[in-house]
Each structure stands twice: as C-alpha cells, then as structure tokens.
Amino acid sequence: MNQPRWTVKLTYRHEDGPRHHTFKVEELFELQDIIECGPSFYSIISMEIAPSDRCPKVTVEEAAKQ
C-alpha cells in the first residue's frame, strides 16, 4: 500500500493545553472534510502541511527544470 502524499498536523486549543492530531491524505481537498467534521475550526491553533517521505526532496530551482 502506498503512503499518502501529504502529512497534516493540526493543533487544537483545549482547556488543558494544545493537542496535536496528525492525518495523512493523498489530496489536499480531503482536508476540508477533516476540518469540517472535527472539533470547531475556531479552536485550531495551527495547521502544518508537508509532503510525505514518498515525495522526492527538491529545491524550487530543481523543480523548475523538470
């Protein structure tokens, strides 16, 4: 089974302090359902989106040459 393309880390505000939730998604549009169906989006402190390890690590200049 292939690893999804994106790793998303959502940090939510809780009374006892921030809590982190990590999701793996293939397409970024999947975030809409995760956010809308989760705790109130007003409680989101931050969202980090990064390519998974399956994606090659390239610079902006290297990607422009492809």
PDBQT receptor file of N, H, CA, C and O in Angstrom, charges set to zero:
ATOM      1  N   MET A   1       0.841  -1.182   0.000  1.00  0.00    +0.000 N 
ATOM      2  CA  MET A   1       0.000   0.000   0.000  1.00  0.00    +0.000 C 
ATOM      3  C   MET A   1       0.886   1.245   0.000  1.00  0.00    +0.000 C 
ATOM      4  O   MET A   1       1.841   1.335   0.772  1.00  0.00    +0.000 OA
ATOM      5  N   ASN A   2       0.570   2.189  -0.856  1.00  0.00    +0.000 N 
ATOM      6  H   ASN A   2      -0.206   2.116  -1.484  1.00  0.00    +0.000 HD
ATOM      7  CA  ASN A   2       1.363   3.409  -0.951  1.00  0.00    +0.000 C 
ATOM      8  C   ASN A   2       1.075   4.346   0.215  1.00  0.00    +0.000 C 
ATOM      9  O   ASN A   2      -0.038   4.413   0.737  1.00  0.00    +0.000 OA
ATOM     10  N   GLN A   3       2.106   5.053   0.592  1.00  0.00    +0.000 N 
ATOM     11  H   GLN A   3       3.010   4.998   0.168  1.00  0.00    +0.000 HD
ATOM     12  CA  GLN A   3       1.957   6.074   1.625  1.00  0.00    +0.000 C 
ATOM     13  C   GLN A   3       1.293   7.292   1.000  1.00  0.00    +0.000 C 
ATOM     14  O   GLN A   3       1.655   7.683  -0.110  1.00  0.00    +0.000 OA
ATOM     15  N   PRO A   4       0.324   7.904   1.689  1.00  0.00    +0.000 N 
ATOM     16  CA  PRO A   4      -0.307   9.118   1.149  1.00  0.00    +0.000 C 
ATOM     17  C   PRO A   4       0.724  10.214   0.900  1.00  0.00    +0.000 C 
ATOM     18  O   PRO A   4       1.803  10.219   1.493  1.00  0.00    +0.000 OA
ATOM     19  N   ARG A   5       0.376  11.132   0.023  1.00  0.00    +0.000 N 
ATOM     20  H   ARG A   5      -0.501  11.128  -0.459  1.00  0.00    +0.000 HD
ATOM     21  CA  ARG A   5       1.301  12.180  -0.411  1.00  0.00    +0.000 C 
ATOM     22  C   ARG A   5       1.571  13.255   0.625  1.00  0.00    +0.000 C 
ATOM     23  O   ARG A   5       2.663  13.823   0.647  1.00  0.00    +0.000 OA
ATOM     24  N   TRP A   6       0.596  13.550   1.489  1.00  0.00    +0.000 N 
ATOM     25  H   TRP A   6      -0.290  13.089   1.471  1.00  0.00    +0.000 HD
ATOM     26  CA  TRP A   6       0.713  14.675   2.413  1.00  0.00    +0.000 C 
ATOM     27  C   TRP A   6       0.542  14.241   3.858  1.00  0.00    +0.000 C 
ATOM     28  O   TRP A   6      -0.251  13.348   4.158  1.00  0.00    +0.000 OA
ATOM     29  N   THR A   7       1.288  14.873   4.750  1.00  0.00    +0.000 N 
ATOM     30  H   THR A   7       1.933  15.598   4.507  1.00  0.00    +0.000 HD
ATOM     31  CA  THR A   7       1.114  14.711   6.188  1.00  0.00    +0.000 C 
ATOM     32  C   THR A   7       0.635  16.061   6.730  1.00  0.00    +0.000 C 
ATOM     33  O   THR A   7       1.247  17.098   6.474  1.00  0.00    +0.000 OA
ATOM     34  N   VAL A   8      -0.453  16.030   7.472  1.00  0.00    +0.000 N 
ATOM     35  H   VAL A   8      -0.950  15.188   7.680  1.00  0.00    +0.000 HD
ATOM     36  CA  VAL A   8      -1.053  17.254   8.002  1.00  0.00    +0.000 C 
ATOM     37  C   VAL A   8      -1.078  17.153   9.524  1.00  0.00    +0.000 C 
ATOM     38  O   VAL A   8      -1.558  16.167  10.083  1.00  0.00    +0.000 OA
ATOM     39  N   LYS A   9      -0.557  18.179  10.185  1.00  0.00    +0.000 N 
ATOM     40  H   LYS A   9      -0.167  18.980   9.731  1.00  0.00    +0.000 HD
ATOM     41  CA  LYS A   9      -0.584  18.235  11.645  1.00  0.00    +0.000 C 
ATOM     42  C   LYS A   9      -1.454  19.414  12.056  1.00  0.00    +0.000 C 
ATOM     43  O   LYS A   9      -1.115  20.571  11.812  1.00  0.00    +0.000 OA
ATOM     44  N   LEU A  10      -2.590  19.095  12.689  1.00  0.00    +0.000 N 
ATOM     45  H   LEU A  10      -2.866  18.155  12.888  1.00  0.00    +0.000 HD
ATOM     46  CA  LEU A  10      -3.496  20.126  13.211  1.00  0.00    +0.000 C 
ATOM     47  C   LEU A  10      -3.282  20.238  14.710  1.00  0.00    +0.000 C 
ATOM     48  O   LEU A  10      -3.225  19.227  15.411  1.00  0.00    +0.000 OA
ATOM     49  N   THR A  11      -3.166  21.441  15.194  1.00  0.00    +0.000 N 
ATOM     50  H   THR A  11      -3.212  22.262  14.625  1.00  0.00    +0.000 HD
ATOM     51  CA  THR A  11      -3.048  21.679  16.629  1.00  0.00    +0.000 C 
ATOM     52  C   THR A  11      -4.292  22.415  17.086  1.00  0.00    +0.000 C 
ATOM     53  O   THR A  11      -4.615  23.496  16.595  1.00  0.00    +0.000 OA
ATOM     54  N   TYR A  12      -4.991  21.796  18.049  1.00  0.00    +0.000 N 
ATOM     55  H   TYR A  12      -4.729  20.917  18.448  1.00  0.00    +0.000 HD
ATOM     56  CA  TYR A  12      -6.231  22.357  18.572  1.00  0.00    +0.000 C 
ATOM     57  C   TYR A  12      -6.026  22.896  19.981  1.00  0.00    +0.000 C 
ATOM     58  O   TYR A  12      -5.228  22.363  20.751  1.00  0.00    +0.000 OA
ATOM     59  N   ARG A  13      -6.750  23.951  20.309  1.00  0.00    +0.000 N 
ATOM     60  H   ARG A  13      -7.399  24.384  19.684  1.00  0.00    +0.000 HD
ATOM     61  CA  ARG A  13      -6.728  24.542  21.634  1.00  0.00    +0.000 C 
ATOM     62  C   ARG A  13      -7.701  23.777  22.530  1.00  0.00    +0.000 C 
ATOM     63  O   ARG A  13      -8.888  23.678  22.217  1.00  0.00    +0.000 OA
ATOM     64  N   HIS A  14      -7.204  23.237  23.639  1.00  0.00    +0.000 N 
ATOM     65  H   HIS A  14      -6.240  23.317  23.893  1.00  0.00    +0.000 HD
ATOM     66  CA  HIS A  14      -8.014  22.560  24.651  1.00  0.00    +0.000 C 
ATOM     67  C   HIS A  14      -7.803  23.268  25.972  1.00  0.00    +0.000 C 
ATOM     68  O   HIS A  14      -6.815  23.980  26.145  1.00  0.00    +0.000 OA
ATOM     69  N   GLU A  15      -8.718  23.080  26.900  1.00  0.00    +0.000 N 
ATOM     70  H   GLU A  15      -9.521  22.502  26.759  1.00  0.00    +0.000 HD
ATOM     71  CA  GLU A  15      -8.596  23.725  28.211  1.00  0.00    +0.000 C 
ATOM     72  C   GLU A  15      -7.318  23.314  28.934  1.00  0.00    +0.000 C 
ATOM     73  O   GLU A  15      -6.748  24.105  29.685  1.00  0.00    +0.000 OA
ATOM     74  N   ASP A  16      -6.863  22.074  28.708  1.00  0.00    +0.000 N 
ATOM     75  H   ASP A  16      -7.326  21.431  28.098  1.00  0.00    +0.000 HD
ATOM     76  CA  ASP A  16      -5.646  21.604  29.374  1.00  0.00    +0.000 C 
ATOM     77  C   ASP A  16      -4.393  21.809  28.519  1.00  0.00    +0.000 C 
ATOM     78  O   ASP A  16      -3.330  21.280  28.842  1.00  0.00    +0.000 OA
ATOM     79  N   GLY A  17      -4.511  22.563  27.447  1.00  0.00    +0.000 N 
ATOM     80  H   GLY A  17      -5.375  22.993  27.184  1.00  0.00    +0.000 HD
ATOM     81  CA  GLY A  17      -3.355  22.866  26.598  1.00  0.00    +0.000 C 
ATOM     82  C   GLY A  17      -3.535  22.332  25.185  1.00  0.00    +0.000 C 
ATOM     83  O   GLY A  17      -4.491  21.607  24.908  1.00  0.00    +0.000 OA
ATOM     84  N   PRO A  18      -2.619  22.687  24.293  1.00  0.00    +0.000 N 
ATOM     85  CA  PRO A  18      -2.725  22.275  22.897  1.00  0.00    +0.000 C 
ATOM     86  C   PRO A  18      -2.634  20.751  22.727  1.00  0.00    +0.000 C 
ATOM     87  O   PRO A  18      -1.918  20.067  23.458  1.00  0.00    +0.000 OA
ATOM     88  N   ARG A  19      -3.366  20.256  21.762  1.00  0.00    +0.000 N 
ATOM     89  H   ARG A  19      -3.948  20.812  21.168  1.00  0.00    +0.000 HD
ATOM     90  CA  ARG A  19      -3.288  18.832  21.387  1.00  0.00    +0.000 C 
ATOM     91  C   ARG A  19      -3.071  18.764  19.876  1.00  0.00    +0.000 C 
ATOM     92  O   ARG A  19      -3.689  19.492  19.099  1.00  0.00    +0.000 OA
ATOM     93  N   HIS A  20      -2.174  17.864  19.494  1.00  0.00    +0.000 N 
ATOM     94  H   HIS A  20      -1.672  17.272  20.125  1.00  0.00    +0.000 HD
ATOM     95  CA  HIS A  20      -1.809  17.702  18.089  1.00  0.00    +0.000 C 
ATOM     96  C   HIS A  20      -2.483  16.454  17.520  1.00  0.00    +0.000 C 
ATOM     97  O   HIS A  20      -2.559  15.415  18.175  1.00  0.00    +0.000 OA
ATOM     98  N   HIS A  21      -2.961  16.581  16.303  1.00  0.00    +0.000 N 
ATOM     99  H   HIS A  21      -2.899  17.425  15.770  1.00  0.00    +0.000 HD
ATOM    100  CA  HIS A  21      -3.569  15.465  15.591  1.00  0.00    +0.000 C 
ATOM    101  C   HIS A  21      -2.915  15.402  14.214  1.00  0.00    +0.000 C 
ATOM    102  O   HIS A  21      -2.844  16.408  13.508  1.00  0.00    +0.000 OA
ATOM    103  N   THR A  22      -2.445  14.230  13.840  1.00  0.00    +0.000 N 
ATOM    104  H   THR A  22      -2.503  13.413  14.413  1.00  0.00    +0.000 HD
ATOM    105  CA  THR A  22      -1.771  14.063  12.560  1.00  0.00    +0.000 C 
ATOM    106  C   THR A  22      -2.635  13.216  11.634  1.00  0.00    +0.000 C 
ATOM    107  O   THR A  22      -3.184  12.190  12.034  1.00  0.00    +0.000 OA
ATOM    108  N   PHE A  23      -2.744  13.668  10.393  1.00  0.00    +0.000 N 
ATOM    109  H   PHE A  23      -2.298  14.502  10.068  1.00  0.00    +0.000 HD
ATOM    110  CA  PHE A  23      -3.523  12.977   9.372  1.00  0.00    +0.000 C 
ATOM    111  C   PHE A  23      -2.648  12.790   8.149  1.00  0.00    +0.000 C 
ATOM    112  O   PHE A  23      -1.765  13.604   7.877  1.00  0.00    +0.000 OA
ATOM    113  N   LYS A  24      -2.889  11.736   7.424  1.00  0.00    +0.000 N 
ATOM    114  H   LYS A  24      -3.607  11.075   7.645  1.00  0.00    +0.000 HD
ATOM    115  CA  LYS A  24      -2.201  11.511   6.157  1.00  0.00    +0.000 C 
ATOM    116  C   LYS A  24      -3.261  11.506   5.065  1.00  0.00    +0.000 C 
ATOM    117  O   LYS A  24      -4.249  10.775   5.147  1.00  0.00    +0.000 OA
ATOM    118  N   VAL A  25      -3.049  12.326   4.044  1.00  0.00    +0.000 N 
ATOM    119  H   VAL A  25      -2.247  12.919   3.977  1.00  0.00    +0.000 HD
ATOM    120  CA  VAL A  25      -4.025  12.436   2.959  1.00  0.00    +0.000 C 
ATOM    121  C   VAL A  25      -3.314  12.344   1.619  1.00  0.00    +0.000 C 
ATOM    122  O   VAL A  25      -2.142  12.697   1.490  1.00  0.00    +0.000 OA
ATOM    123  N   GLU A  26      -4.037  11.869   0.645  1.00  0.00    +0.000 N 
ATOM    124  H   GLU A  26      -4.989  11.583   0.750  1.00  0.00    +0.000 HD
ATOM    125  CA  GLU A  26      -3.499  11.787  -0.716  1.00  0.00    +0.000 C 
ATOM    126  C   GLU A  26      -3.657  13.119  -1.438  1.00  0.00    +0.000 C 
ATOM    127  O   GLU A  26      -2.747  13.575  -2.130  1.00  0.00    +0.000 OA
ATOM    128  N   GLU A  27      -4.826  13.736  -1.268  1.00  0.00    +0.000 N 
ATOM    129  H   GLU A  27      -5.565  13.365  -0.706  1.00  0.00    +0.000 HD
ATOM    130  CA  GLU A  27      -5.125  15.005  -1.939  1.00  0.00    +0.000 C 
ATOM    131  C   GLU A  27      -5.503  16.055  -0.890  1.00  0.00    +0.000 C 
ATOM    132  O   GLU A  27      -6.148  15.737   0.109  1.00  0.00    +0.000 OA
ATOM    133  N   LEU A  28      -5.101  17.292  -1.122  1.00  0.00    +0.000 N 
ATOM    134  H   LEU A  28      -4.577  17.550  -1.933  1.00  0.00    +0.000 HD
ATOM    135  CA  LEU A  28      -5.349  18.355  -0.150  1.00  0.00    +0.000 C 
ATOM    136  C   LEU A  28      -6.828  18.666   0.042  1.00  0.00    +0.000 C 
ATOM    137  O   LEU A  28      -7.217  19.158   1.101  1.00  0.00    +0.000 OA
ATOM    138  N   PHE A  29      -7.662  18.390  -0.959  1.00  0.00    +0.000 N 
ATOM    139  H   PHE A  29      -7.346  17.990  -1.819  1.00  0.00    +0.000 HD
ATOM    140  CA  PHE A  29      -9.090  18.671  -0.793  1.00  0.00    +0.000 C 
ATOM    141  C   PHE A  29      -9.702  17.840   0.337  1.00  0.00    +0.000 C 
ATOM    142  O   PHE A  29     -10.765  18.189   0.852  1.00  0.00    +0.000 OA
ATOM    143  N   GLU A  30      -9.043  16.744   0.728  1.00  0.00    +0.000 N 
ATOM    144  H   GLU A  30      -8.180  16.461   0.310  1.00  0.00    +0.000 HD
ATOM    145  CA  GLU A  30      -9.535  15.904   1.814  1.00  0.00    +0.000 C 
ATOM    146  C   GLU A  30      -9.508  16.645   3.154  1.00  0.00    +0.000 C 
ATOM    147  O   GLU A  30     -10.220  16.270   4.084  1.00  0.00    +0.000 OA
ATOM    148  N   LEU A  31      -8.703  17.676   3.251  1.00  0.00    +0.000 N 
ATOM    149  H   LEU A  31      -8.124  17.981   2.495  1.00  0.00    +0.000 HD
ATOM    150  CA  LEU A  31      -8.623  18.454   4.498  1.00  0.00    +0.000 C 
ATOM    151  C   LEU A  31      -9.948  19.123   4.842  1.00  0.00    +0.000 C 
ATOM    152  O   LEU A  31     -10.269  19.294   6.018  1.00  0.00    +0.000 OA
ATOM    153  N   GLN A  32     -10.706  19.495   3.839  1.00  0.00    +0.000 N 
ATOM    154  H   GLN A  32     -10.445  19.355   2.884  1.00  0.00    +0.000 HD
ATOM    155  CA  GLN A  32     -11.974  20.163   4.102  1.00  0.00    +0.000 C 
ATOM    156  C   GLN A  32     -12.860  19.301   4.990  1.00  0.00    +0.000 C 
ATOM    157  O   GLN A  32     -13.410  19.790   5.977  1.00  0.00    +0.000 OA
ATOM    158  N   ASP A  33     -13.004  18.024   4.652  1.00  0.00    +0.000 N 
ATOM    159  H   ASP A  33     -12.557  17.626   3.850  1.00  0.00    +0.000 HD
ATOM    160  CA  ASP A  33     -13.853  17.144   5.454  1.00  0.00    +0.000 C 
ATOM    161  C   ASP A  33     -13.264  16.911   6.839  1.00  0.00    +0.000 C 
ATOM    162  O   ASP A  33     -14.000  16.854   7.823  1.00  0.00    +0.000 OA
ATOM    163  N   ILE A  34     -11.949  16.776   6.922  1.00  0.00    +0.000 N 
ATOM    164  H   ILE A  34     -11.351  16.823   6.122  1.00  0.00    +0.000 HD
ATOM    165  CA  ILE A  34     -11.306  16.572   8.226  1.00  0.00    +0.000 C 
ATOM    166  C   ILE A  34     -11.584  17.766   9.135  1.00  0.00    +0.000 C 
ATOM    167  O   ILE A  34     -11.940  17.594  10.301  1.00  0.00    +0.000 OA
ATOM    168  N   ILE A  35     -11.422  18.957   8.607  1.00  0.00    +0.000 N 
ATOM    169  H   ILE A  35     -11.132  19.096   7.660  1.00  0.00    +0.000 HD
ATOM    170  CA  ILE A  35     -11.601  20.169   9.414  1.00  0.00    +0.000 C 
ATOM    171  C   ILE A  35     -13.075  20.401   9.733  1.00  0.00    +0.000 C 
ATOM    172  O   ILE A  35     -13.418  20.722  10.871  1.00  0.00    +0.000 OA
ATOM    173  N   GLU A  36     -13.945  20.243   8.746  1.00  0.00    +0.000 N 
ATOM    174  H   GLU A  36     -13.667  19.982   7.821  1.00  0.00    +0.000 HD
ATOM    175  CA  GLU A  36     -15.371  20.493   8.968  1.00  0.00    +0.000 C 
ATOM    176  C   GLU A  36     -16.011  19.461   9.903  1.00  0.00    +0.000 C 
ATOM    177  O   GLU A  36     -16.955  19.789  10.622  1.00  0.00    +0.000 OA
ATOM    178  N   CYS A  37     -15.519  18.235   9.903  1.00  0.00    +0.000 N 
ATOM    179  H   CYS A  37     -14.753  17.968   9.319  1.00  0.00    +0.000 HD
ATOM    180  CA  CYS A  37     -16.112  17.176  10.736  1.00  0.00    +0.000 C 
ATOM    181  C   CYS A  37     -15.433  17.054  12.096  1.00  0.00    +0.000 C 
ATOM    182  O   CYS A  37     -15.904  16.310  12.957  1.00  0.00    +0.000 OA
ATOM    183  N   GLY A  38     -14.340  17.771  12.298  1.00  0.00    +0.000 N 
ATOM    184  H   GLY A  38     -13.957  18.376  11.599  1.00  0.00    +0.000 HD
ATOM    185  CA  GLY A  38     -13.615  17.686  13.559  1.00  0.00    +0.000 C 
ATOM    186  C   GLY A  38     -14.134  18.690  14.565  1.00  0.00    +0.000 C 
ATOM    187  O   GLY A  38     -15.231  19.228  14.414  1.00  0.00    +0.000 OA
ATOM    188  N   PRO A  39     -13.333  18.941  15.601  1.00  0.00    +0.000 N 
ATOM    189  CA  PRO A  39     -13.712  19.987  16.561  1.00  0.00    +0.000 C 
ATOM    190  C   PRO A  39     -13.869  21.325  15.828  1.00  0.00    +0.000 C 
ATOM    191  O   PRO A  39     -13.433  21.464  14.685  1.00  0.00    +0.000 OA
ATOM    192  N   SER A  40     -14.476  22.281  16.472  1.00  0.00    +0.000 N 
ATOM    193  H   SER A  40     -14.830  22.169  17.400  1.00  0.00    +0.000 HD
ATOM    194  CA  SER A  40     -14.699  23.591  15.859  1.00  0.00    +0.000 C 
ATOM    195  C   SER A  40     -13.407  24.136  15.253  1.00  0.00    +0.000 C 
ATOM    196  O   SER A  40     -12.354  24.114  15.889  1.00  0.00    +0.000 OA
ATOM    197  N   PHE A  41     -13.500  24.621  14.029  1.00  0.00    +0.000 N 
ATOM    198  H   PHE A  41     -14.356  24.640  13.512  1.00  0.00    +0.000 HD
ATOM    199  CA  PHE A  41     -12.293  25.159  13.391  1.00  0.00    +0.000 C 
ATOM    200  C   PHE A  41     -11.808  26.424  14.085  1.00  0.00    +0.000 C 
ATOM    201  O   PHE A  41     -10.675  26.854  13.868  1.00  0.00    +0.000 OA
ATOM    202  N   TYR A  42     -12.660  27.027  14.923  1.00  0.00    +0.000 N 
ATOM    203  H   TYR A  42     -13.580  26.677  15.099  1.00  0.00    +0.000 HD
ATOM    204  CA  TYR A  42     -12.228  28.182  15.713  1.00  0.00    +0.000 C 
ATOM    205  C   TYR A  42     -11.216  27.780  16.786  1.00  0.00    +0.000 C 
ATOM    206  O   TYR A  42     -10.508  28.631  17.326  1.00  0.00    +0.000 OA
ATOM    207  N   SER A  43     -11.149  26.489  17.092  1.00  0.00    +0.000 N 
ATOM    208  H   SER A  43     -11.724  25.798  16.654  1.00  0.00    +0.000 HD
ATOM    209  CA  SER A  43     -10.203  26.024  18.107  1.00  0.00    +0.000 C 
ATOM    210  C   SER A  43      -8.854  25.613  17.506  1.00  0.00    +0.000 C 
ATOM    211  O   SER A  43      -7.962  25.178  18.235  1.00  0.00    +0.000 OA
ATOM    212  N   ILE A  44      -8.700  25.745  16.191  1.00  0.00    +0.000 N 
ATOM    213  H   ILE A  44      -9.425  26.097  15.599  1.00  0.00    +0.000 HD
ATOM    214  CA  ILE A  44      -7.422  25.411  15.554  1.00  0.00    +0.000 C 
ATOM    215  C   ILE A  44      -6.404  26.492  15.879  1.00  0.00    +0.000 C 
ATOM    216  O   ILE A  44      -6.652  27.680  15.672  1.00  0.00    +0.000 OA
ATOM    217  N   ILE A  45      -5.262  26.069  16.388  1.00  0.00    +0.000 N 
ATOM    218  H   ILE A  45      -5.060  25.104  16.556  1.00  0.00    +0.000 HD
ATOM    219  CA  ILE A  45      -4.149  26.979  16.651  1.00  0.00    +0.000 C 
ATOM    220  C   ILE A  45      -3.271  27.078  15.410  1.00  0.00    +0.000 C 
ATOM    221  O   ILE A  45      -2.878  28.165  14.989  1.00  0.00    +0.000 OA
ATOM    222  N   SER A  46      -2.973  25.905  14.832  1.00  0.00    +0.000 N 
ATOM    223  H   SER A  46      -3.293  25.021  15.174  1.00  0.00    +0.000 HD
ATOM    224  CA  SER A  46      -2.111  25.901  13.651  1.00  0.00    +0.000 C 
ATOM    225  C   SER A  46      -2.363  24.652  12.816  1.00  0.00    +0.000 C 
ATOM    226  O   SER A  46      -2.932  23.661  13.274  1.00  0.00    +0.000 OA
ATOM    227  N   MET A  47      -1.915  24.749  11.578  1.00  0.00    +0.000 N 
ATOM    228  H   MET A  47      -1.453  25.554  11.206  1.00  0.00    +0.000 HD
ATOM    229  CA  MET A  47      -2.004  23.635  10.634  1.00  0.00    +0.000 C 
ATOM    230  C   MET A  47      -0.690  23.590   9.868  1.00  0.00    +0.000 C 
ATOM    231  O   MET A  47      -0.285  24.576   9.253  1.00  0.00    +0.000 OA
ATOM    232  N   GLU A  48      -0.034  22.450   9.909  1.00  0.00    +0.000 N 
ATOM    233  H   GLU A  48      -0.363  21.649  10.409  1.00  0.00    +0.000 HD
ATOM    234  CA  GLU A  48       1.207  22.261   9.159  1.00  0.00    +0.000 C 
ATOM    235  C   GLU A  48       0.959  21.204   8.093  1.00  0.00    +0.000 C 
ATOM    236  O   GLU A  48       0.444  20.125   8.386  1.00  0.00    +0.000 OA
ATOM    237  N   ILE A  49       1.323  21.516   6.865  1.00  0.00    +0.000 N 
ATOM    238  H   ILE A  49       1.741  22.392   6.627  1.00  0.00    +0.000 HD
ATOM    239  CA  ILE A  49       1.156  20.578   5.754  1.00  0.00    +0.000 C 
ATOM    240  C   ILE A  49       2.527  20.348   5.155  1.00  0.00    +0.000 C 
ATOM    241  O   ILE A  49       3.231  21.299   4.813  1.00  0.00    +0.000 OA
ATOM    242  N   ALA A  50       2.910  19.079   5.028  1.00  0.00    +0.000 N 
ATOM    243  H   ALA A  50       2.338  18.307   5.305  1.00  0.00    +0.000 HD
ATOM    244  CA  ALA A  50       4.224  18.749   4.474  1.00  0.00    +0.000 C 
ATOM    245  C   ALA A  50       4.102  17.531   3.572  1.00  0.00    +0.000 C 
ATOM    246  O   ALA A  50       3.262  16.664   3.814  1.00  0.00    +0.000 OA
ATOM    247  N   PRO A  51       4.938  17.453   2.527  1.00  0.00    +0.000 N 
ATOM    248  CA  PRO A  51       4.949  16.252   1.707  1.00  0.00    +0.000 C 
ATOM    249  C   PRO A  51       5.426  15.064   2.539  1.00  0.00    +0.000 C 
ATOM    250  O   PRO A  51       6.254  15.218   3.436  1.00  0.00    +0.000 OA
ATOM    251  N   SER A  52       4.906  13.900   2.240  1.00  0.00    +0.000 N 
ATOM    252  H   SER A  52       4.233  13.775   1.511  1.00  0.00    +0.000 HD
ATOM    253  CA  SER A  52       5.343  12.692   2.951  1.00  0.00    +0.000 C 
ATOM    254  C   SER A  52       6.714  12.270   2.437  1.00  0.00    +0.000 C 
ATOM    255  O   SER A  52       7.264  12.874   1.515  1.00  0.00    +0.000 OA
ATOM    256  N   ASP A  53       7.243  11.241   3.042  1.00  0.00    +0.000 N 
ATOM    257  H   ASP A  53       6.796  10.751   3.790  1.00  0.00    +0.000 HD
ATOM    258  CA  ASP A  53       8.557  10.734   2.636  1.00  0.00    +0.000 C 
ATOM    259  C   ASP A  53       8.550  10.138   1.232  1.00  0.00    +0.000 C 
ATOM    260  O   ASP A  53       9.608   9.943   0.634  1.00  0.00    +0.000 OA
ATOM    261  N   ARG A  54       7.379   9.853   0.712  1.00  0.00    +0.000 N 
ATOM    262  H   ARG A  54       6.519  10.011   1.198  1.00  0.00    +0.000 HD
ATOM    263  CA  ARG A  54       7.310   9.271  -0.632  1.00  0.00    +0.000 C 
ATOM    264  C   ARG A  54       7.665  10.307  -1.709  1.00  0.00    +0.000 C 
ATOM    265  O   ARG A  54       8.041   9.938  -2.821  1.00  0.00    +0.000 OA
ATOM    266  N   CYS A  55       7.548  11.590  -1.383  1.00  0.00    +0.000 N 
ATOM    267  H   CYS A  55       7.243  11.890  -0.480  1.00  0.00    +0.000 HD
ATOM    268  CA  CYS A  55       7.826  12.652  -2.347  1.00  0.00    +0.000 C 
ATOM    269  C   CYS A  55       9.312  12.972  -2.372  1.00  0.00    +0.000 C 
ATOM    270  O   CYS A  55       9.943  13.055  -1.318  1.00  0.00    +0.000 OA
ATOM    271  N   PRO A  56       9.879  13.152  -3.560  1.00  0.00    +0.000 N 
ATOM    272  CA  PRO A  56      11.303  13.486  -3.634  1.00  0.00    +0.000 C 
ATOM    273  C   PRO A  56      11.556  14.881  -3.056  1.00  0.00    +0.000 C 
ATOM    274  O   PRO A  56      10.722  15.778  -3.183  1.00  0.00    +0.000 OA
ATOM    275  N   LYS A  57      12.695  15.046  -2.434  1.00  0.00    +0.000 N 
ATOM    276  H   LYS A  57      13.372  14.317  -2.330  1.00  0.00    +0.000 HD
ATOM    277  CA  LYS A  57      13.081  16.345  -1.869  1.00  0.00    +0.000 C 
ATOM    278  C   LYS A  57      13.842  17.122  -2.937  1.00  0.00    +0.000 C 
ATOM    279  O   LYS A  57      14.950  16.739  -3.311  1.00  0.00    +0.000 OA
ATOM    280  N   VAL A  58      13.258  18.206  -3.429  1.00  0.00    +0.000 N 
ATOM    281  H   VAL A  58      12.357  18.518  -3.126  1.00  0.00    +0.000 HD
ATOM    282  CA  VAL A  58      13.900  19.027  -4.463  1.00  0.00    +0.000 C 
ATOM    283  C   VAL A  58      13.819  20.495  -4.058  1.00  0.00    +0.000 C 
ATOM    284  O   VAL A  58      12.981  20.887  -3.246  1.00  0.00    +0.000 OA
ATOM    285  N   THR A  59      14.696  21.287  -4.635  1.00  0.00    +0.000 N 
ATOM    286  H   THR A  59      15.376  20.968  -5.295  1.00  0.00    +0.000 HD
ATOM    287  CA  THR A  59      14.639  22.731  -4.428  1.00  0.00    +0.000 C 
ATOM    288  C   THR A  59      13.676  23.330  -5.444  1.00  0.00    +0.000 C 
ATOM    289  O   THR A  59      13.262  22.656  -6.388  1.00  0.00    +0.000 OA
ATOM    290  N   VAL A  60      13.322  24.592  -5.249  1.00  0.00    +0.000 N 
ATOM    291  H   VAL A  60      13.658  25.139  -4.482  1.00  0.00    +0.000 HD
ATOM    292  CA  VAL A  60      12.457  25.295  -6.201  1.00  0.00    +0.000 C 
ATOM    293  C   VAL A  60      13.140  25.317  -7.563  1.00  0.00    +0.000 C 
ATOM    294  O   VAL A  60      12.489  25.126  -8.590  1.00  0.00    +0.000 OA
ATOM    295  N   GLU A  61      14.459  25.551  -7.571  1.00  0.00    +0.000 N 
ATOM    296  H   GLU A  61      14.987  25.706  -6.736  1.00  0.00    +0.000 HD
ATOM    297  CA  GLU A  61      15.193  25.620  -8.833  1.00  0.00    +0.000 C 
ATOM    298  C   GLU A  61      15.211  24.273  -9.551  1.00  0.00    +0.000 C 
ATOM    299  O   GLU A  61      15.065  24.220 -10.772  1.00  0.00    +0.000 OA
ATOM    300  N   GLU A  62      15.390  23.182  -8.799  1.00  0.00    +0.000 N 
ATOM    301  H   GLU A  62      15.509  23.225  -7.807  1.00  0.00    +0.000 HD
ATOM    302  CA  GLU A  62      15.389  21.855  -9.416  1.00  0.00    +0.000 C 
ATOM    303  C   GLU A  62      14.008  21.534  -9.997  1.00  0.00    +0.000 C 
ATOM    304  O   GLU A  62      13.913  20.969 -11.087  1.00  0.00    +0.000 OA
ATOM    305  N   ALA A  63      12.956  21.884  -9.289  1.00  0.00    +0.000 N 
ATOM    306  H   ALA A  63      13.033  22.343  -8.404  1.00  0.00    +0.000 HD
ATOM    307  CA  ALA A  63      11.605  21.615  -9.773  1.00  0.00    +0.000 C 
ATOM    308  C   ALA A  63      11.305  22.409 -11.043  1.00  0.00    +0.000 C 
ATOM    309  O   ALA A  63      10.598  21.917 -11.922  1.00  0.00    +0.000 OA
ATOM    310  N   ALA A  64      11.825  23.617 -11.150  1.00  0.00    +0.000 N 
ATOM    311  H   ALA A  64      12.399  24.017 -10.436  1.00  0.00    +0.000 HD
ATOM    312  CA  ALA A  64      11.588  24.461 -12.334  1.00  0.00    +0.000 C 
ATOM    313  C   ALA A  64      12.224  23.857 -13.583  1.00  0.00    +0.000 C 
ATOM    314  O   ALA A  64      11.752  24.094 -14.694  1.00  0.00    +0.000 OA
ATOM    315  N   LYS A  65      13.281  23.087 -13.409  1.00  0.00    +0.000 N 
ATOM    316  H   LYS A  65      13.664  22.895 -12.506  1.00  0.00    +0.000 HD
ATOM    317  CA  LYS A  65      13.978  22.459 -14.543  1.00  0.00    +0.000 C 
ATOM    318  C   LYS A  65      13.247  21.229 -15.056  1.00  0.00    +0.000 C 
ATOM    319  O   LYS A  65      13.494  20.787 -16.178  1.00  0.00    +0.000 OA
ATOM    320  N   GLN A  66      12.356  20.674 -14.256  1.00  0.00    +0.000 N 
ATOM    321  H   GLN A  66      12.156  21.034 -13.345  1.00  0.00    +0.000 HD
ATOM    322  CA  GLN A  66      11.685  19.425 -14.643  1.00  0.00    +0.000 C 
ATOM    323  C   GLN A  66      10.576  19.668 -15.636  1.00  0.00    +0.000 C 
ATOM    324  O   GLN A  66       9.912  18.724 -16.063  1.00  0.00    +0.000 OA
TER     325      GLN A  66
